[in-house]
Amino acid sequence: MRAIIKRDFKAYFNSPIAYVLIGLYMLLLGLFFNNFLGLGISDFMSEFVVSMGSTLIIIVTILTMRTLAEDKKNGTEVLLLTSPVRVTEIVLGKFFACFCVFLVMTAATLIFPLIVIIAGKPDIMLIICSYLGYILIGAVYISLGVFASSLTENQIIASIITLVSIFIIQNIGYLASFFSGFLNKAFLWISVLSRYLDFIRGIVDLTSIVFMLSYAAVFIILTVRVIERKRWSQG
């Protein structure tokens, strides 16, 4: 698994994709940062981190579309499927390679809260909670993107599936408003975005952490099942 993580992680930085993504991400966040400068420090951090989460849908879509789809297109998927490496290790290797790139991008964004800390006296714990929620929701989105990439060899189709799926997940809480009683509570409970917003408010709940990790685990398991089916079909 380490070999897969190392190979795929290096592949991102051996091509322009990682640098373009980081540059695009920092540019978008820089624009958001400038727009929110007139707000109070606490409101500024809340709005800024929400903007980070909104921008993440575009970044994750581009970041994950090549994870498994590219192997199918290049024919290297056959080598992976016939190798002695377990399917779970292959999928986890792909996931963690993307996640490590995401962490590098996240580390780059620390420049913005650092500026706020120097300029004023923000709530440090609120910033930490916000970034924890951001990393967790990033893991959920990346796992979904890897799953989408396992369904097709076309990177564009994989990116569209990821984009639409994340959009649906983000709006589950909105769908709850159309129902009442049990269904309303059920939709709110499975809403990733509502839990992410709790972190931004400084509410750290172990249940939410386990929930978001479980959400990511479900998509990883589904990806394993998709690849295992292909492995068995190829003998």
GUNU-368493 format. One line per field, with one value per atom (N, C-alpha, C): x, y, z; chain; atom name; residue number from 1. Coordinates in steps of 0.02 Angstrom, whole numbers. Example, Ala and Ser with C-alpha at 12.3 -4.5 7.8 and 13.67 -1.06 7.14 Angstrom:
BEGIN
c1 [660, 615, 660, 642, 684, 645]
c2 [-284, -225, -165, -112, -53, 2]
c3 [390, 390, 390, 354, 357, 394]
kette [A, A, A, A, A, A]
atom [N, CA, C, N, CA, C]
nr [1, 1, 1, 2, 2, 2]
END
This chain:
BEGIN
c1 [42, 0, 43, 99, 144, 171, 186, 213, 162, 98, 45, 37, 37, 30, 88, 149, 208, 207, 189, 188, 136, 76, 22, 33, 60, 73, 126, 178, 230, 203, 156, 128, 92, 60, 26, 75, 133, 182, 232, 232, 274, 239, 174, 135, 110, 84, 62, 0, -36, -102, -101, -52, -50, -36, 10, 28, -28, -63, -120, -176, -189, -242, -226, -165, -145, -149, -125, -127, -198, -241, -312, -346, -332, -363, -343, -279, -255, -282, -289, -317, -389, -430, -500, -507, -466, -469, -444, -396, -371, -426, -467, -523, -575, -589, -636, -608, -544, -511, -518, -508, -513, -585, -634, -704, -729, -699, -723, -684, -637, -594, -634, -691, -730, -770, -773, -811, -770, -805, -770, -730, -682, -636, -672, -719, -754, -797, -834, -875, -832, -774, -729, -707, -684, -660, -715, -775, -832, -848, -854, -871, -815, -753, -697, -692, -700, -695, -755, -813, -871, -854, -820, -800, -749, -705, -657, -694, -746, -784, -821, -846, -883, -835, -776, -726, -700, -703, -676, -710, -773, -809, -775, -749, -716, -647, -611, -544, -544, -588, -592, -612, -657, -679, -620, -577, -519, -466, -458, -406, -417, -480, -494, -514, -527, -555, -506, -442, -392, -370, -392, -364, -368, -427, -435, -452, -485, -504, -443, -389, -329, -297, -298, -270, -309, -375, -416, -398, -391, -377, -308, -258, -190, -177, -224, -215, -177, -156, -119, -165, -230, -277, -269, -255, -246, -188, -134, -76, -93, -134, -155, -200, -247, -295, -262, -208, -174, -115, -102, -46, -66, -17, -33, -60, -60, -85, -161, -186, -257, -293, -355, -394, -402, -412, -420, -359, -299, -237, -231, -254, -252, -296, -357, -404, -380, -357, -332, -270, -229, -170, -189, -239, -264, -295, -335, -369, -319, -270, -223, -176, -162, -121, -157, -222, -263, -269, -278, -288, -225, -167, -103, -95, -114, -112, -159, -218, -267, -238, -201, -171, -118, -81, -31, -66, -121, -160, -189, -213, -240, -187, -126, -71, -55, -61, -47, -97, -159, -210, -200, -156, -144, -117, -93, -68, -123, -186, -242, -260, -271, -283, -222, -162, -102, -103, -125, -132, -183, -238, -290, -264, -225, -196, -149, -109, -62, -99, -155, -192, -238, -258, -306, -299, -353, -354, -413, -408, -463, -465, -519, -527, -487, -429, -385, -420, -457, -491, -544, -576, -626, -593, -533, -496, -477, -454, -434, -494, -551, -612, -635, -631, -651, -608, -543, -498, -507, -523, -537, -597, -650, -710, -695, -653, -634, -596, -551, -512, -558, -604, -650, -696, -724, -769, -729, -665, -622, -612, -605, -597, -660, -718, -782, -786, -772, -776, -725, -665, -613, -632, -659, -679, -734, -779, -833, -803, -754, -722, -685, -651, -616, -666, -723, -776, -802, -814, -839, -788, -724, -671, -667, -690, -688, -743, -792, -850, -840, -789, -780, -707, -690, -622, -616, -673, -675, -670, -616, -605, -658, -683, -735, -799, -817, -878, -868, -809, -794, -801, -777, -781, -854, -894, -965, -1002, -988, -1019, -1001, -937, -914, -949, -951, -980, -1054, -1091, -1163, -1173, -1133, -1141, -1127, -1073, -1057, -1111, -1137, -1192, -1253, -1268, -1325, -1313, -1252, -1235, -1238, -1214, -1214, -1285, -1333, -1401, -1451, -1426, -1470, -1508, -1473, -1505, -1562, -1553, -1606, -1667, -1655, -1711, -1753, -1721, -1757, -1815, -1808, -1860, -1926, -1923, -1983, -2021, -1992, -2023, -2032, -2069, -2079, -2073, -2069, -2066, -2002, -2009, -1952, -1907, -1938, -1898, -1857, -1886, -1850, -1788, -1798, -1742, -1690, -1714, -1668, -1623, -1653, -1614, -1564, -1584, -1540, -1483, -1498, -1447, -1392, -1412, -1362, -1329, -1346, -1318, -1245, -1199, -1129, -1117, -1151, -1141, -1161, -1216, -1238, -1187, -1156, -1104, -1041, -1026, -969, -979, -1039, -1055, -1051, -1064, -1056, -983, -937, -865, -847, -875, -859, -885, -938, -965, -926, -877, -838, -866, -914, -945, -911, -872, -837, -871, -903, -940, -908, -892, -862, -907, -972, -1020, -1011, -1001, -992, -927, -875, -811, -817, -848, -858, -903, -955, -1002, -967, -925, -893, -839, -805, -757, -793, -851, -891, -917, -937, -960, -906, -845, -788, -775, -780, -768, -818, -880, -932, -913, -890, -872, -809, -763, -703, -723, -768, -792, -827, -869, -903, -854, -800, -748, -714, -700, -669, -715, -780, -828, -829, -827, -827, -766, -707, -645, -641, -664, -664, -707, -764, -807, -770, -732, -694, -637, -607, -552, -578, -636, -664, -688, -715, -739, -683, -622, -564, -526, -555, -524, -469]
c2 [-60, 0, 63, 61, 118, 135, 82, 93, 128, 110, 141, 214, 226, 295, 338, 311, 348, 362, 310, 317, 369, 362, 408, 479, 485, 552, 587, 551, 581, 597, 556, 567, 634, 654, 719, 776, 770, 824, 819, 761, 754, 780, 796, 826, 894, 935, 1002, 1002, 946, 946, 971, 949, 970, 1044, 1069, 1140, 1184, 1161, 1200, 1201, 1144, 1141, 1186, 1182, 1223, 1297, 1314, 1383, 1408, 1368, 1386, 1394, 1347, 1347, 1409, 1424, 1482, 1547, 1548, 1607, 1619, 1566, 1571, 1592, 1560, 1577, 1648, 1669, 1737, 1788, 1773, 1817, 1818, 1759, 1755, 1794, 1786, 1818, 1894, 1919, 1992, 2016, 1976, 1996, 1998, 1956, 1951, 1994, 2035, 2074, 2124, 2146, 2196, 2168, 2101, 2070, 2069, 2057, 2047, 1984, 1977, 1920, 1853, 1845, 1782, 1767, 1818, 1808, 1794, 1828, 1819, 1746, 1716, 1647, 1599, 1611, 1567, 1568, 1628, 1635, 1609, 1620, 1599, 1523, 1489, 1416, 1385, 1416, 1393, 1397, 1452, 1461, 1408, 1389, 1336, 1271, 1256, 1195, 1197, 1256, 1263, 1255, 1282, 1278, 1206, 1169, 1101, 1055, 1068, 1026, 1026, 1084, 1090, 1056, 1069, 1042, 966, 938, 865, 832, 863, 836, 827, 877, 874, 827, 828, 789, 713, 692, 620, 588, 628, 599, 551, 557, 515, 455, 448, 398, 327, 305, 237, 238, 292, 298, 298, 330, 334, 265, 225, 157, 116, 125, 89, 111, 175, 202, 181, 180, 163, 88, 49, -23, -48, -3, -24, -53, -47, -77, -153, -183, -255, -277, -238, -254, -251, -202, -196, -254, -272, -325, -394, -403, -468, -471, -416, -415, -448, -469, -502, -454, -390, -340, -346, -343, -348, -286, -297, -242, -185, -203, -152, -108, -137, -99, -53, -77, -36, 26, 15, 70, 119, 92, 136, 175, 142, 177, 236, 224, 278, 334, 314, 363, 406, 373, 411, 454, 433, 476, 542, 537, 597, 638, 602, 636, 673, 645, 679, 742, 740, 801, 853, 830, 875, 907, 868, 895, 947, 936, 986, 1051, 1045, 1104, 1139, 1099, 1126, 1163, 1134, 1166, 1234, 1239, 1303, 1357, 1337, 1386, 1414, 1384, 1408, 1480, 1502, 1571, 1621, 1604, 1650, 1658, 1604, 1613, 1642, 1629, 1658, 1734, 1759, 1831, 1860, 1823, 1846, 1846, 1795, 1792, 1850, 1867, 1923, 1989, 1995, 2058, 2069, 2016, 2023, 1967, 1954, 1901, 1855, 1812, 1766, 1709, 1671, 1613, 1556, 1540, 1488, 1421, 1404, 1339, 1334, 1391, 1391, 1376, 1405, 1392, 1318, 1290, 1219, 1174, 1190, 1151, 1155, 1215, 1225, 1184, 1185, 1147, 1071, 1050, 979, 957, 997, 982, 983, 1030, 1037, 975, 950, 891, 829, 825, 768, 768, 826, 829, 819, 839, 826, 751, 713, 641, 609, 635, 609, 621, 682, 699, 660, 652, 616, 542, 512, 442, 433, 482, 481, 488, 532, 543, 481, 446, 384, 331, 328, 280, 296, 360, 380, 362, 370, 354, 280, 238, 165, 141, 185, 164, 172, 210, 225, 237, 229, 245, 316, 349, 418, 467, 506, 552, 606, 628, 680, 654, 592, 562, 553, 531, 522, 588, 643, 708, 732, 716, 736, 697, 632, 591, 618, 635, 662, 728, 772, 838, 833, 793, 785, 752, 701, 665, 710, 749, 795, 847, 872, 921, 892, 830, 797, 790, 768, 759, 826, 879, 945, 970, 947, 974, 926, 874, 828, 865, 910, 949, 991, 1017, 1058, 1015, 953, 908, 893, 898, 884, 932, 993, 1043, 1025, 977, 955, 900, 877, 822, 843, 803, 815, 750, 754, 694, 654, 589, 543, 558, 570, 582, 646, 697, 759, 747, 711, 696, 652, 604, 558, 595, 640, 678, 724, 755, 799, 759, 698, 657, 635, 620, 597, 654, 715, 773, 785, 780, 793, 868, 909, 981, 1010, 986, 1012, 996, 938, 920, 961, 975, 1018, 1088, 1114, 1180, 1181, 1125, 1121, 1132, 1102, 1112, 1185, 1218, 1289, 1332, 1309, 1346, 1328, 1284, 1265, 1207, 1172, 1114, 1050, 1020, 958, 901, 858, 801, 737, 691, 628, 590, 597, 564, 589, 655, 684, 661, 655, 631, 559, 516, 446, 442, 484, 484, 499, 551, 572, 522, 492, 440, 379, 364, 307, 320, 382, 402, 388, 408, 397, 322, 285, 212, 177, 199, 169, 174, 232, 241, 201, 195, 154, 81, 57, -12, -24, 24, 18, 14, 53, 52, -16, -43, -110, -162, -157, -205, -200, -138, -128, -160, -149, -175, -251, -276, -349, -384, -355, -384, -388, -336, -336, -387, -393, -442, -513, -529, -596, -607, -555, -563, -575, -552, -563, -626, -663, -726, -718]
c3 [0, 0, 0, 38, 40, -29, -68, -135, -179, -172, -212, -192, -126, -101, -127, -121, -142, -217, -256, -329, -352, -325, -347, -322, -260, -233, -276, -293, -336, -405, -429, -496, -500, -445, -444, -452, -419, -420, -477, -510, -570, -632, -623, -677, -653, -697, -677, -632, -627, -595, -524, -484, -414, -408, -448, -445, -469, -522, -548, -496, -465, -414, -354, -330, -272, -291, -350, -372, -379, -410, -419, -351, -307, -241, -201, -201, -164, -194, -260, -293, -272, -273, -253, -180, -137, -66, -53, -93, -86, -102, -152, -169, -113, -85, -28, 32, 43, 99, 94, 34, 23, 33, 12, 18, 90, 132, 201, 250, 225, 270, 312, 288, 324, 382, 387, 441, 506, 562, 625, 622, 667, 664, 668, 714, 722, 661, 637, 578, 517, 515, 458, 453, 508, 506, 488, 514, 499, 425, 397, 326, 282, 303, 262, 259, 315, 316, 278, 283, 243, 168, 149, 80, 59, 105, 91, 74, 113, 101, 35, 16, -47, -106, -100, -153, -161, -106, -105, -157, -171, -219, -288, -308, -373, -370, -315, -308, -305, -264, -257, -322, -358, -423, -470, -474, -518, -489, -424, -391, -397, -392, -389, -455, -506, -567, -602, -588, -622, -581, -519, -473, -501, -520, -547, -621, -643, -714, -759, -737, -778, -786, -733, -738, -789, -790, -839, -910, -919, -986, -1010, -965, -985, -986, -960, -958, -898, -854, -794, -741, -751, -703, -701, -759, -762, -719, -719, -678, -604, -585, -515, -495, -540, -523, -520, -558, -559, -511, -477, -429, -364, -323, -259, -206, -222, -174, -167, -105, -94, -122, -143, -172, -121, -58, -6, -2, -9, -6, -67, -125, -185, -176, -153, -145, -91, -35, 19, -5, -44, -71, -115, -158, -201, -160, -110, -68, -30, 3, 44, 2, -59, -104, -117, -134, -144, -80, -25, 39, 60, 45, 61, 20, -43, -85, -56, -35, -3, 60, 100, 161, 145, 91, 70, 52, 16, -2, 59, 106, 168, 208, 210, 246, 215, 149, 115, 136, 152, 170, 240, 279, 347, 348, 291, 286, 302, 286, 296, 371, 408, 479, 516, 490, 520, 515, 457, 448, 497, 506, 552, 624, 642, 709, 722, 672, 679, 684, 645, 642, 702, 735, 791, 841, 876, 926, 914, 864, 849, 900, 899, 941, 910, 939, 910, 908, 961, 963, 908, 893, 840, 772, 762, 700, 696, 752, 753, 739, 771, 760, 687, 659, 590, 542, 553, 510, 519, 580, 591, 550, 553, 513, 439, 418, 348, 323, 364, 345, 342, 389, 389, 329, 312, 254, 190, 191, 134, 123, 178, 174, 144, 165, 137, 63, 41, -30, -71, -45, -82, -90, -37, -42, -94, -97, -147, -217, -225, -289, -313, -267, -285, -307, -272, -291, -361, -375, -442, -496, -480, -528, -543, -496, -506, -553, -566, -606, -681, -701, -772, -788, -852, -873, -901, -906, -932, -873, -872, -816, -813, -870, -872, -840, -858, -829, -754, -733, -662, -625, -655, -623, -618, -669, -668, -613, -608, -556, -487, -478, -414, -398, -448, -439, -419, -455, -441, -372, -357, -294, -234, -238, -184, -176, -232, -230, -194, -208, -175, -100, -83, -12, 24, -8, 23, 36, -4, 1, 33, 65, 101, 156, 190, 243, 217, 155, 124, 108, 87, 72, 133, 192, 254, 265, 237, 247, 212, 166, 131, 168, 223, 260, 333, 368, 439, 477, 542, 583, 573, 565, 561, 501, 442, 382, 388, 418, 429, 472, 527, 572, 538, 497, 463, 414, 374, 325, 361, 414, 452, 483, 505, 538, 490, 426, 378, 339, 357, 323, 344, 297, 312, 322, 283, 285, 353, 382, 446, 501, 496, 545, 534, 471, 456, 484, 478, 505, 581, 613, 686, 705, 667, 681, 673, 622, 611, 669, 701, 759, 823, 818, 876, 914, 884, 917, 893, 936, 919, 955, 917, 944, 918, 963, 943, 894, 904, 859, 787, 780, 713, 681, 721, 695, 669, 711, 692, 631, 629, 573, 507, 507, 445, 423, 471, 455, 427, 456, 432, 362, 349, 283, 231, 247, 202, 194, 249, 247, 202, 203, 160, 87, 65, -6, -23, 25, 13, 5, 47, 43, -23, -44, -108, -166, -162, -214, -216, -158, -153, -186, -174, -203, -279, -305, -378, -409, -380, -408, -399, -343, -332, -384, -401, -452, -518, -535, -598, -595, -536, -529, -541, -511, -518, -590, -621, -690, -740, -721, -765, -746, -699, -680, -630]
kette [A, A, A, A, A, A, A, A, A, A, A, A, A, A, A, A, A, A, A, A, A, A, A, A, A, A, A, A, A, A, A, A, A, A, A, A, A, A, A, A, A, A, A, A, A, A, A, A, A, A, A, A, A, A, A, A, A, A, A, A, A, A, A, A, A, A, A, A, A, A, A, A, A, A, A, A, A, A, A, A, A, A, A, A, A, A, A, A, A, A, A, A, A, A, A, A, A, A, A, A, A, A, A, A, A, A, A, A, A, A, A, A, A, A, A, A, A, A, A, A, A, A, A, A, A, A, A, A, A, A, A, A, A, A, A, A, A, A, A, A, A, A, A, A, A, A, A, A, A, A, A, A, A, A, A, A, A, A, A, A, A, A, A, A, A, A, A, A, A, A, A, A, A, A, A, A, A, A, A, A, A, A, A, A, A, A, A, A, A, A, A, A, A, A, A, A, A, A, A, A, A, A, A, A, A, A, A, A, A, A, A, A, A, A, A, A, A, A, A, A, A, A, A, A, A, A, A, A, A, A, A, A, A, A, A, A, A, A, A, A, A, A, A, A, A, A, A, A, A, A, A, A, A, A, A, A, A, A, A, A, A, A, A, A, A, A, A, A, A, A, A, A, A, A, A, A, A, A, A, A, A, A, A, A, A, A, A, A, A, A, A, A, A, A, A, A, A, A, A, A, A, A, A, A, A, A, A, A, A, A, A, A, A, A, A, A, A, A, A, A, A, A, A, A, A, A, A, A, A, A, A, A, A, A, A, A, A, A, A, A, A, A, A, A, A, A, A, A, A, A, A, A, A, A, A, A, A, A, A, A, A, A, A, A, A, A, A, A, A, A, A, A, A, A, A, A, A, A, A, A, A, A, A, A, A, A, A, A, A, A, A, A, A, A, A, A, A, A, A, A, A, A, A, A, A, A, A, A, A, A, A, A, A, A, A, A, A, A, A, A, A, A, A, A, A, A, A, A, A, A, A, A, A, A, A, A, A, A, A, A, A, A, A, A, A, A, A, A, A, A, A, A, A, A, A, A, A, A, A, A, A, A, A, A, A, A, A, A, A, A, A, A, A, A, A, A, A, A, A, A, A, A, A, A, A, A, A, A, A, A, A, A, A, A, A, A, A, A, A, A, A, A, A, A, A, A, A, A, A, A, A, A, A, A, A, A, A, A, A, A, A, A, A, A, A, A, A, A, A, A, A, A, A, A, A, A, A, A, A, A, A, A, A, A, A, A, A, A, A, A, A, A, A, A, A, A, A, A, A, A, A, A, A, A, A, A, A, A, A, A, A, A, A, A, A, A, A, A, A, A, A, A, A, A, A, A, A, A, A, A, A, A, A, A, A, A, A, A, A, A, A, A, A, A, A, A, A, A, A, A, A, A, A, A, A, A, A, A, A, A, A, A, A, A, A, A, A, A, A, A, A, A, A, A, A, A, A, A, A, A, A, A, A, A, A, A, A, A, A, A, A, A, A, A, A, A, A, A, A, A, A, A, A, A, A, A, A, A, A, A, A, A, A, A, A, A, A, A, A, A, A, A, A, A, A, A, A, A, A, A, A, A, A, A, A, A, A, A, A, A, A, A, A, A, A]
atom [N, CA, C, N, CA, C, N, CA, C, N, CA, C, N, CA, C, N, CA, C, N, CA, C, N, CA, C, N, CA, C, N, CA, C, N, CA, C, N, CA, C, N, CA, C, N, CA, C, N, CA, C, N, CA, C, N, CA, C, N, CA, C, N, CA, C, N, CA, C, N, CA, C, N, CA, C, N, CA, C, N, CA, C, N, CA, C, N, CA, C, N, CA, C, N, CA, C, N, CA, C, N, CA, C, N, CA, C, N, CA, C, N, CA, C, N, CA, C, N, CA, C, N, CA, C, N, CA, C, N, CA, C, N, CA, C, N, CA, C, N, CA, C, N, CA, C, N, CA, C, N, CA, C, N, CA, C, N, CA, C, N, CA, C, N, CA, C, N, CA, C, N, CA, C, N, CA, C, N, CA, C, N, CA, C, N, CA, C, N, CA, C, N, CA, C, N, CA, C, N, CA, C, N, CA, C, N, CA, C, N, CA, C, N, CA, C, N, CA, C, N, CA, C, N, CA, C, N, CA, C, N, CA, C, N, CA, C, N, CA, C, N, CA, C, N, CA, C, N, CA, C, N, CA, C, N, CA, C, N, CA, C, N, CA, C, N, CA, C, N, CA, C, N, CA, C, N, CA, C, N, CA, C, N, CA, C, N, CA, C, N, CA, C, N, CA, C, N, CA, C, N, CA, C, N, CA, C, N, CA, C, N, CA, C, N, CA, C, N, CA, C, N, CA, C, N, CA, C, N, CA, C, N, CA, C, N, CA, C, N, CA, C, N, CA, C, N, CA, C, N, CA, C, N, CA, C, N, CA, C, N, CA, C, N, CA, C, N, CA, C, N, CA, C, N, CA, C, N, CA, C, N, CA, C, N, CA, C, N, CA, C, N, CA, C, N, CA, C, N, CA, C, N, CA, C, N, CA, C, N, CA, C, N, CA, C, N, CA, C, N, CA, C, N, CA, C, N, CA, C, N, CA, C, N, CA, C, N, CA, C, N, CA, C, N, CA, C, N, CA, C, N, CA, C, N, CA, C, N, CA, C, N, CA, C, N, CA, C, N, CA, C, N, CA, C, N, CA, C, N, CA, C, N, CA, C, N, CA, C, N, CA, C, N, CA, C, N, CA, C, N, CA, C, N, CA, C, N, CA, C, N, CA, C, N, CA, C, N, CA, C, N, CA, C, N, CA, C, N, CA, C, N, CA, C, N, CA, C, N, CA, C, N, CA, C, N, CA, C, N, CA, C, N, CA, C, N, CA, C, N, CA, C, N, CA, C, N, CA, C, N, CA, C, N, CA, C, N, CA, C, N, CA, C, N, CA, C, N, CA, C, N, CA, C, N, CA, C, N, CA, C, N, CA, C, N, CA, C, N, CA, C, N, CA, C, N, CA, C, N, CA, C, N, CA, C, N, CA, C, N, CA, C, N, CA, C, N, CA, C, N, CA, C, N, CA, C, N, CA, C, N, CA, C, N, CA, C, N, CA, C, N, CA, C, N, CA, C, N, CA, C, N, CA, C, N, CA, C, N, CA, C, N, CA, C, N, CA, C, N, CA, C, N, CA, C, N, CA, C, N, CA, C, N, CA, C, N, CA, C, N, CA, C, N, CA, C, N, CA, C, N, CA, C, N, CA, C, N, CA, C, N, CA, C, N, CA, C, N, CA, C, N, CA, C, N, CA, C, N, CA, C, N, CA, C, N, CA, C, N, CA, C, N, CA, C, N, CA, C, N, CA, C, N, CA, C, N, CA, C, N, CA, C, N, CA, C, N, CA, C, N, CA, C, N, CA, C, N, CA, C, N, CA, C, N, CA, C, N, CA, C, N, CA, C, N, CA, C, N, CA, C]
nr [1, 1, 1, 2, 2, 2, 3, 3, 3, 4, 4, 4, 5, 5, 5, 6, 6, 6, 7, 7, 7, 8, 8, 8, 9, 9, 9, 10, 10, 10, 11, 11, 11, 12, 12, 12, 13, 13, 13, 14, 14, 14, 15, 15, 15, 16, 16, 16, 17, 17, 17, 18, 18, 18, 19, 19, 19, 20, 20, 20, 21, 21, 21, 22, 22, 22, 23, 23, 23, 24, 24, 24, 25, 25, 25, 26, 26, 26, 27, 27, 27, 28, 28, 28, 29, 29, 29, 30, 30, 30, 31, 31, 31, 32, 32, 32, 33, 33, 33, 34, 34, 34, 35, 35, 35, 36, 36, 36, 37, 37, 37, 38, 38, 38, 39, 39, 39, 40, 40, 40, 41, 41, 41, 42, 42, 42, 43, 43, 43, 44, 44, 44, 45, 45, 45, 46, 46, 46, 47, 47, 47, 48, 48, 48, 49, 49, 49, 50, 50, 50, 51, 51, 51, 52, 52, 52, 53, 53, 53, 54, 54, 54, 55, 55, 55, 56, 56, 56, 57, 57, 57, 58, 58, 58, 59, 59, 59, 60, 60, 60, 61, 61, 61, 62, 62, 62, 63, 63, 63, 64, 64, 64, 65, 65, 65, 66, 66, 66, 67, 67, 67, 68, 68, 68, 69, 69, 69, 70, 70, 70, 71, 71, 71, 72, 72, 72, 73, 73, 73, 74, 74, 74, 75, 75, 75, 76, 76, 76, 77, 77, 77, 78, 78, 78, 79, 79, 79, 80, 80, 80, 81, 81, 81, 82, 82, 82, 83, 83, 83, 84, 84, 84, 85, 85, 85, 86, 86, 86, 87, 87, 87, 88, 88, 88, 89, 89, 89, 90, 90, 90, 91, 91, 91, 92, 92, 92, 93, 93, 93, 94, 94, 94, 95, 95, 95, 96, 96, 96, 97, 97, 97, 98, 98, 98, 99, 99, 99, 100, 100, 100, 101, 101, 101, 102, 102, 102, 103, 103, 103, 104, 104, 104, 105, 105, 105, 106, 106, 106, 107, 107, 107, 108, 108, 108, 109, 109, 109, 110, 110, 110, 111, 111, 111, 112, 112, 112, 113, 113, 113, 114, 114, 114, 115, 115, 115, 116, 116, 116, 117, 117, 117, 118, 118, 118, 119, 119, 119, 120, 120, 120, 121, 121, 121, 122, 122, 122, 123, 123, 123, 124, 124, 124, 125, 125, 125, 126, 126, 126, 127, 127, 127, 128, 128, 128, 129, 129, 129, 130, 130, 130, 131, 131, 131, 132, 132, 132, 133, 133, 133, 134, 134, 134, 135, 135, 135, 136, 136, 136, 137, 137, 137, 138, 138, 138, 139, 139, 139, 140, 140, 140, 141, 141, 141, 142, 142, 142, 143, 143, 143, 144, 144, 144, 145, 145, 145, 146, 146, 146, 147, 147, 147, 148, 148, 148, 149, 149, 149, 150, 150, 150, 151, 151, 151, 152, 152, 152, 153, 153, 153, 154, 154, 154, 155, 155, 155, 156, 156, 156, 157, 157, 157, 158, 158, 158, 159, 159, 159, 160, 160, 160, 161, 161, 161, 162, 162, 162, 163, 163, 163, 164, 164, 164, 165, 165, 165, 166, 166, 166, 167, 167, 167, 168, 168, 168, 169, 169, 169, 170, 170, 170, 171, 171, 171, 172, 172, 172, 173, 173, 173, 174, 174, 174, 175, 175, 175, 176, 176, 176, 177, 177, 177, 178, 178, 178, 179, 179, 179, 180, 180, 180, 181, 181, 181, 182, 182, 182, 183, 183, 183, 184, 184, 184, 185, 185, 185, 186, 186, 186, 187, 187, 187, 188, 188, 188, 189, 189, 189, 190, 190, 190, 191, 191, 191, 192, 192, 192, 193, 193, 193, 194, 194, 194, 195, 195, 195, 196, 196, 196, 197, 197, 197, 198, 198, 198, 199, 199, 199, 200, 200, 200, 201, 201, 201, 202, 202, 202, 203, 203, 203, 204, 204, 204, 205, 205, 205, 206, 206, 206, 207, 207, 207, 208, 208, 208, 209, 209, 209, 210, 210, 210, 211, 211, 211, 212, 212, 212, 213, 213, 213, 214, 214, 214, 215, 215, 215, 216, 216, 216, 217, 217, 217, 218, 218, 218, 219, 219, 219, 220, 220, 220, 221, 221, 221, 222, 222, 222, 223, 223, 223, 224, 224, 224, 225, 225, 225, 226, 226, 226, 227, 227, 227, 228, 228, 228, 229, 229, 229, 230, 230, 230, 231, 231, 231, 232, 232, 232, 233, 233, 233, 234, 234, 234, 235, 235, 235]
END
